């Protein structure tokens, strides 16, 4: 099972995208962070489908 991808706000008003406990990217607007999260989810889904 893959680690959970999530978006969390930071104290400076930007957002960070995490995979499990690892920060993947930070300093994003909320829209950028949500798009990045969706992109990762699509990539993971594609890998699962390709492996089936």
C-alpha positions, 0 to 999 in steps of 0.5 A: 500500500502506498503512503498517503499524500496530503496537503498541509498549510504552513505558518507563512500562508503557503502549503506543503505536500507530503508523502507519508512523513516526507515533505515533497514540495513546499512554498506553494499556493493552495491551488498549486499544492492541490494540483501537485497532489492530484498529479501524484495521485494520477501517477500512482493510479497509472502505476497500479493500473499498469501493474495489474 
